[in-house]
Amino acid sequence: MAYPNFNQHIVFQPHNCLDSQAGSLLQQQLAEILPDRHKLWVIDMGDVDFIDSSGICALVGGLNAARHRGCRLVICNLSATVRLIFEITQLDQLFEIFDNFEQITFAETPALIA
């Protein structure tokens, strides 16, 4: 699972499936993030074609950890199958989900108020 650093955000890129093994690894990596260095946590799901309940628990745990530390966790690049799972479980109501990484960087830029 790769995770390059970008300024104030960090990107996680799980591969293939987000099951109990990959979910545990992701949850461990999310727990090790230094909140004063990374305010935005991005999980790029572009290479994930399967997610089970353990993977979902890891994502929810990561979201709770981010919020507890005053950070923001977002998800991008969901495949059609994984997006359907998010919709059925109503996790699309809980997470900020973006179609691609560029939308995140655009959304993170504060709007100017005249």
Number of C-alpha atoms within 10 A of each C-alpha: 11 10 14 9 13 10 9 12 18 19 21 19 18 20 16 14 18 25 18 17 11 19 23 17 17 22 19 13 14 21 14 8 16 10 19 10 12 18 19 21 23 21 23 23 23 18 15 18 16 16 19 14 12 16 22 19 16 22 24 17 17 22 21 15 19 22 12 11 14 12 17 21 24 19 23 20 18 21 16 10 13 19 17 14 17 19 12 10 12 11 17 15 10 11 16 14 21 16 14 15 17 11 12 18 10 10 11 10 8 7 8 5 4 3
